[in-house]
Amino acid sequence: MLHVPIFSIFAAKLYKVLKQLLVKFVKLRRTIKQKIGIPNTVLLLSFFTGIFGATVAIIIKNLLHFTTSILGNAFPEAEINYLYLAFPFIGIVLTMWYVVRLVKDNLSHGVSIVLKSMCKSKGKLRRHNIYSSMIASTITVGFGGSVGLEAPIVLTGAAVGSNLAQFFNLSPKNTRLMLACGSTAAMAAIFKAPIAAIVFAVEVLMLDLTTAAILPLLISAATGTLLSIFFLGENVMLSIPFTSTYQLQNIPFYIILGIFAGFVSVYFLRMLRFIEKWMGKFKNRYIKALLGGLFLGGLIFVFPVFYGEGYESVNAIINGNAFPIFQHSPISFISDSHFVFLVFIALVILVKVIAMALTTSSGGVGGVFAPCLFVGAFSGFFVSEILNYYLGLDLPVINFILAGMAGVMAGVMQAPLTGIFLIAELTTGYVLLVPLMITASVAYLTVHPFEKYSVYTKKLAEMGALKTHNKDKFAMKRIKWQSLIDYDILTISIHSSLRDYTNLIAKCKRNLFVVLDDNNRFAGLLVMDQHRDIIFKQELYDYVFVKDLMITPEIFVYETDSGEDVIEKFNVSQNFNLPVITQDQEYVGFLSKSKVLSAYKEFVASESED
């Protein structure tokens, strides 16, 4: 009992000290902004964001290595490993428990969360995103979940930049920039590819590449890359022994690969959505985890190549050693026949998408970045093997593997530049730049007629919240024009007389009136300026009726119209006011073109705030 007062005094003093430190830190924050100004504050924060973003990427990679090392010791030295049936299920259950019980937030599809924040939340991410995805994805992938760590790492880095910006009370524009700097630093640290990381921020996260944004992005990317080299060494993720320069006679085959990668990307996107929709029918999380975990375990048991991120298998085929992709598989005997071998590779391409979708939709946390590279690598390997074996060609397999990776990235993420520069930097050179450009461009063009949106933007587009580089279009989507409706326009029955009409005019200062039929539906308009010649002729009051005076507009605004539809209707009609009605022709109110344009200007000004 004697220790209680001592502990209370110590706790009180500690609280006082921490409070004083916090006050001083807040004052320092204000001093920094006042002394060096907002632009220099952004540059300073971009440097620290680069350090912290790269640090979390390094931590996640080491956590995964630590987890897989521990679990790898549990694997027996056997041809067939039955633990593949259990480990993915255990990982999904543990991840689901952590997310549901401790985080209590959605962590799936990390890049989509970042993109949603850019579009809807002014770049603000929650504090738990700094660590929550890091822990959840390590559990999922460490236990064999067939997804990648890149998206959680990007989310973590973005959360670091976003929360730093929020702490310094930066504007929404600069908060988005700091978020992009965080994701850039994290991605640059993963792949040691600073240019690709910057391109990713612009192409995928839809950041405006302005003069003010270039330098902070460069600082974060360079800082992240250097820190990764310092702690992880100069070795890149993929071990590529040699890439020969491309030959002009092989260009048609890169086009063929681009078309193949495009159709694989369409399959990737649609199969992912199909499985997510099917798994979404199960409302009970535990049933979902049970089904997904068991199915995933079964797939990994047959195809051990799906265990974890899969970069070991990609490195194996790049180095000309396909044996590891059959190792520990109960159907490894099929590799003796080349035709059956190609069938197996085709199944690897198709089933990998299913394994990835089962992981994420059943409660696991991870991204599609690594699966894209995996599927792309095996697609390039598959096409080159067929052309070499059956047509007697001598195509460089490594080049096709790398080009396939760029092609599937371009198709699934609809980010051809990111795919091109990432693979170019991973090869530590640009000797394959032209084949990468051809394959990625053809794959992108192949996908576009079938899929308008990428794996990250589909849901945001359905919500009408997708921010694109077309700022006018984005602004019109975000404007809530329904809040601008004028409900003060008076209504009159279609059977009313001129006398009723003049009495209504006497009660109102407006010169516009809405005519309704017997069912309270919109029938037409009365514009007072058009009736000045008769409204003072009292002898006509009981002989002229509203139905003879009203006009019926050809264009209406419906409640369900988008902002783009509204502007288009104003432009076509050349009117300054349009009636708003429901699909059943019920009158709602009136919309003014000037109000819509004012709201548009205010939104653009807020988005461009310095």
WORASUL-V730991 format. One record per residue. N is the residue number from 1. RES is the residue in one letter. NEAR is the number of other ideal C-beta (glycine too) atoms within 8 Angstrom. Layout:
BEGIN
N/RES/NEAR ; N/RES/NEAR
END
This chain:
BEGIN
1/M/3 ; 2/L/5 ; 3/H/6 ; 4/V/7 ; 5/P/7 ; 6/I/8 ; 7/F/8 ; 8/S/8 ; 9/I/8 ; 10/F/8 ; 11/A/8 ; 12/A/8 ; 13/K/8 ; 14/L/8 ; 15/Y/8 ; 16/K/8 ; 17/V/8 ; 18/L/8 ; 19/K/8 ; 20/Q/8 ; 21/L/8 ; 22/L/8 ; 23/V/8 ; 24/K/8 ; 25/F/8 ; 26/V/8 ; 27/K/8 ; 28/L/8 ; 29/R/11 ; 30/R/8 ; 31/T/8 ; 32/I/11 ; 33/K/12 ; 34/Q/5 ; 35/K/6 ; 36/I/7 ; 37/G/7 ; 38/I/10 ; 39/P/7 ; 40/N/8 ; 41/T/13 ; 42/V/14 ; 43/L/11 ; 44/L/10 ; 45/L/16 ; 46/S/15 ; 47/F/11 ; 48/F/9 ; 49/T/17 ; 50/G/18 ; 51/I/11 ; 52/F/13 ; 53/G/21 ; 54/A/18 ; 55/T/9 ; 56/V/15 ; 57/A/18 ; 58/I/13 ; 59/I/9 ; 60/I/15 ; 61/K/11 ; 62/N/8 ; 63/L/11 ; 64/L/13 ; 65/H/8 ; 66/F/8 ; 67/T/12 ; 68/T/10 ; 69/S/8 ; 70/I/8 ; 71/L/11 ; 72/G/7 ; 73/N/6 ; 74/A/7 ; 75/F/8 ; 76/P/6 ; 77/E/3 ; 78/A/6 ; 79/E/4 ; 80/I/7 ; 81/N/10 ; 82/Y/7 ; 83/L/9 ; 84/Y/14 ; 85/L/10 ; 86/A/9 ; 87/F/12 ; 88/P/17 ; 89/F/14 ; 90/I/10 ; 91/G/17 ; 92/I/19 ; 93/V/11 ; 94/L/10 ; 95/T/15 ; 96/M/14 ; 97/W/8 ; 98/Y/12 ; 99/V/15 ; 100/V/9 ; 101/R/6 ; 102/L/6 ; 103/V/10 ; 104/K/6 ; 105/D/8 ; 106/N/4 ; 107/L/13 ; 108/S/7 ; 109/H/10 ; 110/G/17 ; 111/V/14 ; 112/S/11 ; 113/I/13 ; 114/V/15 ; 115/L/15 ; 116/K/11 ; 117/S/15 ; 118/M/14 ; 119/C/12 ; 120/K/5 ; 121/S/9 ; 122/K/7 ; 123/G/14 ; 124/K/9 ; 125/L/14 ; 126/R/7 ; 127/R/6 ; 128/H/8 ; 129/N/13 ; 130/I/11 ; 131/Y/8 ; 132/S/12 ; 133/S/14 ; 134/M/15 ; 135/I/9 ; 136/A/15 ; 137/S/18 ; 138/T/13 ; 139/I/14 ; 140/T/16 ; 141/V/16 ; 142/G/13 ; 143/F/14 ; 144/G/13 ; 145/G/15 ; 146/S/17 ; 147/V/18 ; 148/G/13 ; 149/L/17 ; 150/E/11 ; 151/A/15 ; 152/P/17 ; 153/I/18 ; 154/V/15 ; 155/L/17 ; 156/T/19 ; 157/G/21 ; 158/A/17 ; 159/A/14 ; 160/V/14 ; 161/G/19 ; 162/S/16 ; 163/N/11 ; 164/L/14 ; 165/A/15 ; 166/Q/10 ; 167/F/7 ; 168/F/11 ; 169/N/6 ; 170/L/12 ; 171/S/8 ; 172/P/10 ; 173/K/10 ; 174/N/12 ; 175/T/15 ; 176/R/12 ; 177/L/15 ; 178/M/19 ; 179/L/18 ; 180/A/16 ; 181/C/19 ; 182/G/19 ; 183/S/19 ; 184/T/20 ; 185/A/22 ; 186/A/18 ; 187/M/18 ; 188/A/19 ; 189/A/15 ; 190/I/13 ; 191/F/13 ; 192/K/13 ; 193/A/13 ; 194/P/14 ; 195/I/9 ; 196/A/15 ; 197/A/16 ; 198/I/12 ; 199/V/12 ; 200/F/15 ; 201/A/14 ; 202/V/10 ; 203/E/10 ; 204/V/13 ; 205/L/14 ; 206/M/12 ; 207/L/12 ; 208/D/6 ; 209/L/6 ; 210/T/6 ; 211/T/4 ; 212/A/9 ; 213/A/12 ; 214/I/9 ; 215/L/9 ; 216/P/15 ; 217/L/15 ; 218/L/10 ; 219/I/13 ; 220/S/19 ; 221/A/16 ; 222/A/11 ; 223/T/13 ; 224/G/21 ; 225/T/14 ; 226/L/8 ; 227/L/14 ; 228/S/15 ; 229/I/10 ; 230/F/6 ; 231/F/7 ; 232/L/8 ; 233/G/5 ; 234/E/5 ; 235/N/5 ; 236/V/10 ; 237/M/7 ; 238/L/9 ; 239/S/8 ; 240/I/12 ; 241/P/6 ; 242/F/5 ; 243/T/12 ; 244/S/8 ; 245/T/5 ; 246/Y/12 ; 247/Q/5 ; 248/L/5 ; 249/Q/5 ; 250/N/11 ; 251/I/10 ; 252/P/7 ; 253/F/12 ; 254/Y/15 ; 255/I/11 ; 256/I/10 ; 257/L/18 ; 258/G/17 ; 259/I/11 ; 260/F/12 ; 261/A/20 ; 262/G/16 ; 263/F/9 ; 264/V/14 ; 265/S/17 ; 266/V/13 ; 267/Y/10 ; 268/F/16 ; 269/L/14 ; 270/R/9 ; 271/M/11 ; 272/L/13 ; 273/R/9 ; 274/F/9 ; 275/I/12 ; 276/E/11 ; 277/K/8 ; 278/W/7 ; 279/M/14 ; 280/G/7 ; 281/K/6 ; 282/F/8 ; 283/K/3 ; 284/N/6 ; 285/R/8 ; 286/Y/7 ; 287/I/8 ; 288/K/13 ; 289/A/14 ; 290/L/9 ; 291/L/11 ; 292/G/16 ; 293/G/15 ; 294/L/9 ; 295/F/9 ; 296/L/18 ; 297/G/14 ; 298/G/9 ; 299/L/14 ; 300/I/16 ; 301/F/12 ; 302/V/8 ; 303/F/13 ; 304/P/11 ; 305/V/10 ; 306/F/11 ; 307/Y/10 ; 308/G/9 ; 309/E/10 ; 310/G/14 ; 311/Y/11 ; 312/E/7 ; 313/S/11 ; 314/V/14 ; 315/N/10 ; 316/A/12 ; 317/I/15 ; 318/I/14 ; 319/N/8 ; 320/G/6 ; 321/N/7 ; 322/A/10 ; 323/F/8 ; 324/P/10 ; 325/I/10 ; 326/F/11 ; 327/Q/8 ; 328/H/9 ; 329/S/11 ; 330/P/6 ; 331/I/8 ; 332/S/10 ; 333/F/5 ; 334/I/11 ; 335/S/11 ; 336/D/5 ; 337/S/7 ; 338/H/6 ; 339/F/6 ; 340/V/10 ; 341/F/11 ; 342/L/12 ; 343/V/9 ; 344/F/12 ; 345/I/12 ; 346/A/9 ; 347/L/9 ; 348/V/12 ; 349/I/13 ; 350/L/9 ; 351/V/11 ; 352/K/16 ; 353/V/14 ; 354/I/11 ; 355/A/14 ; 356/M/14 ; 357/A/14 ; 358/L/15 ; 359/T/17 ; 360/T/13 ; 361/S/11 ; 362/S/15 ; 363/G/11 ; 364/G/14 ; 365/V/15 ; 366/G/16 ; 367/G/15 ; 368/V/14 ; 369/F/10 ; 370/A/15 ; 371/P/15 ; 372/C/14 ; 373/L/14 ; 374/F/14 ; 375/V/14 ; 376/G/16 ; 377/A/15 ; 378/F/15 ; 379/S/16 ; 380/G/18 ; 381/F/14 ; 382/F/13 ; 383/V/14 ; 384/S/14 ; 385/E/11 ; 386/I/10 ; 387/L/12 ; 388/N/12 ; 389/Y/8 ; 390/Y/6 ; 391/L/7 ; 392/G/4 ; 393/L/7 ; 394/D/3 ; 395/L/11 ; 396/P/9 ; 397/V/13 ; 398/I/12 ; 399/N/13 ; 400/F/16 ; 401/I/15 ; 402/L/18 ; 403/A/18 ; 404/G/18 ; 405/M/15 ; 406/A/18 ; 407/G/22 ; 408/V/19 ; 409/M/18 ; 410/A/21 ; 411/G/17 ; 412/V/14 ; 413/M/14 ; 414/Q/13 ; 415/A/13 ; 416/P/13 ; 417/L/9 ; 418/T/15 ; 419/G/17 ; 420/I/14 ; 421/F/12 ; 422/L/14 ; 423/I/15 ; 424/A/13 ; 425/E/13 ; 426/L/13 ; 427/T/12 ; 428/T/6 ; 429/G/7 ; 430/Y/6 ; 431/V/9 ; 432/L/15 ; 433/L/9 ; 434/V/7 ; 435/P/13 ; 436/L/15 ; 437/M/9 ; 438/I/13 ; 439/T/18 ; 440/A/17 ; 441/S/11 ; 442/V/16 ; 443/A/19 ; 444/Y/13 ; 445/L/8 ; 446/T/15 ; 447/V/16 ; 448/H/9 ; 449/P/4 ; 450/F/5 ; 451/E/11 ; 452/K/4 ; 453/Y/8 ; 454/S/12 ; 455/V/10 ; 456/Y/11 ; 457/T/11 ; 458/K/11 ; 459/K/7 ; 460/L/13 ; 461/A/10 ; 462/E/6 ; 463/M/7 ; 464/G/7 ; 465/A/10 ; 466/L/12 ; 467/K/8 ; 468/T/7 ; 469/H/5 ; 470/N/6 ; 471/K/8 ; 472/D/6 ; 473/K/9 ; 474/F/12 ; 475/A/13 ; 476/M/13 ; 477/K/12 ; 478/R/9 ; 479/I/11 ; 480/K/7 ; 481/W/11 ; 482/Q/6 ; 483/S/5 ; 484/L/11 ; 485/I/11 ; 486/D/10 ; 487/Y/6 ; 488/D/5 ; 489/I/11 ; 490/L/10 ; 491/T/9 ; 492/I/14 ; 493/S/10 ; 494/I/13 ; 495/H/7 ; 496/S/9 ; 497/S/11 ; 498/L/15 ; 499/R/8 ; 500/D/11 ; 501/Y/16 ; 502/T/10 ; 503/N/8 ; 504/L/11 ; 505/I/9 ; 506/A/6 ; 507/K/6 ; 508/C/8 ; 509/K/2 ; 510/R/8 ; 511/N/5 ; 512/L/11 ; 513/F/14 ; 514/V/14 ; 515/V/16 ; 516/L/12 ; 517/D/9 ; 518/D/6 ; 519/N/4 ; 520/N/7 ; 521/R/10 ; 522/F/13 ; 523/A/10 ; 524/G/11 ; 525/L/12 ; 526/L/15 ; 527/V/9 ; 528/M/11 ; 529/D/6 ; 530/Q/7 ; 531/H/11 ; 532/R/8 ; 533/D/5 ; 534/I/9 ; 535/I/11 ; 536/F/5 ; 537/K/8 ; 538/Q/5 ; 539/E/5 ; 540/L/9 ; 541/Y/11 ; 542/D/6 ; 543/Y/7 ; 544/V/9 ; 545/F/9 ; 546/V/16 ; 547/K/10 ; 548/D/6 ; 549/L/11 ; 550/M/12 ; 551/I/8 ; 552/T/7 ; 553/P/11 ; 554/E/4 ; 555/I/9 ; 556/F/10 ; 557/V/12 ; 558/Y/9 ; 559/E/9 ; 560/T/4 ; 561/D/8 ; 562/S/8 ; 563/G/12 ; 564/E/9 ; 565/D/9 ; 566/V/15 ; 567/I/10 ; 568/E/8 ; 569/K/13 ; 570/F/13 ; 571/N/7 ; 572/V/7 ; 573/S/10 ; 574/Q/5 ; 575/N/9 ; 576/F/6 ; 577/N/9 ; 578/L/15 ; 579/P/15 ; 580/V/13 ; 581/I/12 ; 582/T/8 ; 583/Q/6 ; 584/D/5 ; 585/Q/8 ; 586/E/9 ; 587/Y/13 ; 588/V/10 ; 589/G/10 ; 590/F/12 ; 591/L/16 ; 592/S/10 ; 593/K/11 ; 594/S/7 ; 595/K/10 ; 596/V/16 ; 597/L/8 ; 598/S/8 ; 599/A/12 ; 600/Y/11 ; 601/K/8 ; 602/E/8 ; 603/F/11 ; 604/V/10 ; 605/A/8 ; 606/S/8 ; 607/E/10 ; 608/S/7 ; 609/E/8 ; 610/D/6
END
